[in-house]
Amino acid sequence: MTNFIASSALETLGSDAHGAREAAPSAPRPDAGHHIADTLNLVAEAMAPRRRIMRGGERLYQIGAPLSQIYLLNSGMFKLVGVSTDGREQIAAFKFRGDWLGLGEIDAGRHTCDAVALDTCEVWSVGQAELFEACARRPALLRLVVVAMSGEILREREAAMSAYTLPADARMAEFLHRWINALERRGLRADLINLPLTRAEIGNHLGMTLETASRALSRLAQARVISIDDKSRREITVHDAARLDAYVRERSTSGTAGG
């Protein structure tokens, strides 16, 4: 069953997980978030998942722990923290409401990252065998899992391409664009971002130093693509998501990677 899900994910790659470059409006669409709500409802009906409330900073699982459960985030945000080849911690990904945790680690049989809550979260958990059996009974659930896995593959590929081909300010713009896309798809306000991250954490995720991350944000502000709240430094206003995307495209042809 595991191999079937993985092979199906590869076959559907790109057909359902293409939202990384979609322009997000400043106000949520009336139907935004319905797909995620439908996903959560289907999972709740098919498997009766176990529910757990977690606080910011708590770890759901750690690197190297055996993979026995698959998780689904019902509320809040998580960061996945791995270890680079030189032994440094690296923020590999962020998870939002409706995202799965652990799907990409099924083949390894163990967790390859720490999963750390960024704020108060409700996490659902199901056993691997329970998930596979439910997918066999419910084609709609199988499709959701396939789409989620294909989305992970696509995002990993795009992140690698970004790191090698985009200059630092374009990588920052792309990061913000993906973040507002994630908010918009969940029916949340997308023009005002309150990042639960420090500049150092953002830089760590994007493969740049704290100083480079700060300069990249300042350059976007100087270009009037974003505004940064002087007091909190974490509240960012995105004036036009389409301008963020255009900025990335412009800098991808005029800049050089680095940072």
N, C-alpha and C positions, 0 to 999 in steps of 0.2 A: 504493500500500500504506500509506503514511503517513497519508493522509486516511482510509482505511478504519479503521485502528486508532484514530485520534482520534475519529471519529464513533461508533465502537462504544463507546469509553470514555464518551462523553456519554450514550449510551443506557442504560448500566448503572450510571450514577451513583446511589449510594445503596443499591444492592442488595447489594453485597459489601464496601463500605468504610465500615461504620457503627460501628466499634469505638471511636471516640473517647470515648464516654460509657459504655462497659461497665465494670462493677465488676470489679476484679482481686482475686483471692484472695491471701492472704499467702503461700501455698505453691503452687508450680506444679502444674497438673493433669497427670496421667499422660500425656495425649495432647498437651499443649502443645508447640509447636515442630515437630510432625510435618508440618504444612502447609508450613512454610518449608523443612524438609529435603526434602520432595517437590519443591518448586519448584527448589531447587538441583540436585537429582538430574536433573530433567527438562532443565534448561538444560545441564548437563554432558553429558548423552546426546545432545541435539539439536545442539549447536554446538561442543563441545570448546573452551570459552573459554580465553583466555590468562590466566595467574594472576600476581599481583604482590603482594609483601609490602611494606607501608608502615609507617612509624613515626609516632608522634604528632607533629603539627606539619607533616608533609610535605603538599604540595599535589598532588592528583591531576590537577587542571586549573585554569586561571585564567579570569577573566572575559574574554570577547572571543575566546577561542581557538576555532578552527573545530571543529565537532562532527563527529567522524569515528567515535568509538567510543561504545557504550552500556555502562555498567558495572553490575555486580551485586556487592553486598557479601556476602562469605562469612563474615567475622568482623570484630569491632571496630565502631567508631562513627565517623561523619563529621559535620561541620557544614558547611552551605552558607552562604557569606558573600557577600551582594550589596552594592550601593551604593545608598543612598537618593537621593531627588531633590536633596537639599542636599549630596550628596557624602560623607556619612558611611557607614562600613561598618555593615551590618546583618546579623545572623545570621538567615537566612530559614528554615532548617529543620535537622533532625537526621536522620541515616540510621543504621539498625540492620541487623543481619544479615538477609539476605533482601530488603533494599530495593534498588531500582534507582536509578541516578544518570544523568541525562541524558535520560530519556524525555520530560520536560516541555519540553525545549529543542529537540526535533526540528524543530518548525516554524520556529524562529528560525535554525537552522543554525549556531548558535554557543553557547558556554556563557555563561549570564547570571549565574553565581555562581562564586566560588572553592570548590572542594571540599577541605576540610582534615581530615586524620585526627586524631581525638581520642585514639587509642591505637594499639597495634599492630593492623594490619588486613590481611586478605587480600582483594584486589579482583580480580574477574573482568571481562574486557573482551571484547566482540564488536563487529564492524563493523555499521553500520546495515543495509547490504544483506544481510549474513549473518543478522541478526535477522529481517528481513522475510521472507526466503526460508524460514527455519526455521518462522516463524509460519504461512506458507502450507502447509507440509507437516504441521504439528502443531497441530491445533485446540486442544489442551489448552494449548500454549504461548501461542497467541494469546489465549486467555482470561486467562492469568496476566498478560500485558502489559496487556490492557484493564483488568483489575481494578486493577493498579498505577497506571495513568494516572488512572482514576476516583477512586482514593484520594487522589492528589495534588490533584486538583481540589477534592474535598470538604474536605480539610484546609486548603487555602488559603482557602476560603470561610468555614470555621469560625474560622480565625485572624483574619480580617478582622472577623467579627461580634464575636468576643471583645474585640478591641482597641477597638471603638466602643461596646460595650454593658456591659462588665463593669468594676467597680472593680479596683484593683491587686491586692488580696489574693485576689479571686476568679480573676483571670487567673493568679496564681501557683498557686492550688489546681488550676485546670484544666490548667496545664502539668505539674504533678506527676502528676496523674491520667493524662494521656496517656503520660507517661514510664513509669509502672508498667504501664499497659496494654501498651506495647511490650515490656517485659521479660517480662510474663506470657505473651504470645503466642509468645515464643521459649523458653518452658519455664524461665525464670530466676526466681529469688527476687524477689518484687515488693514485699515489705514493708520492705526495707532497700535504700535507693538510695545509691550512692556516685557522685555527680554529677561528671563530669570537666570541670566548668565553674566559673568564678569567679562571684561575685555580680554582677560587672559584665557578664559574658557573658550570664547569665540575664536581667538587666535589659535588655540590648541586644536580645535576642531578643523580649522581651515589650513593648518600646517604653516602658520606664520607666528612671529613673535608678538608679544604684547604691544610693542612700539609700532610694528607694522600694522597690526589690527587697528590701533588708534588712528594712525595716519590714513588708513583706507576709509574709515568712517568719516574722518574730517574731510577727505577729498570728496566723498559723496555729498556731504553737507555743503561744501563750497560750490559744488555743481548744482545745488538746489534740487537734488534728487530726493533728499531726506532732510529732516530737521531733528536735532538731538536736544532733549530737555537738559538745560544747563544744571539743574539741581540733582535730578536722579541719575542722569547719564545712562539710564537703562531704557528710558522711554523714547521711542523713535517714531516720528511721524513720516509716513510714506505718502508723498503728495500724489503720485501717480504710478501705479504698478507697471504700466506699460513703459514708462520712462526708465524704470529699473532694468527691464528687459532690453530696451534699446541701448542703454548704457553698456550692458554686458556685451552685446553684439558689436558695438562700436569699439570698445576696448579690446575685444578679442582679435580685431584686425589691426589695431594700432599699437597695442602694448606688448610687453614680454612677460612671461611667467616669472614668478619669483616672490620672495617675501618670507 
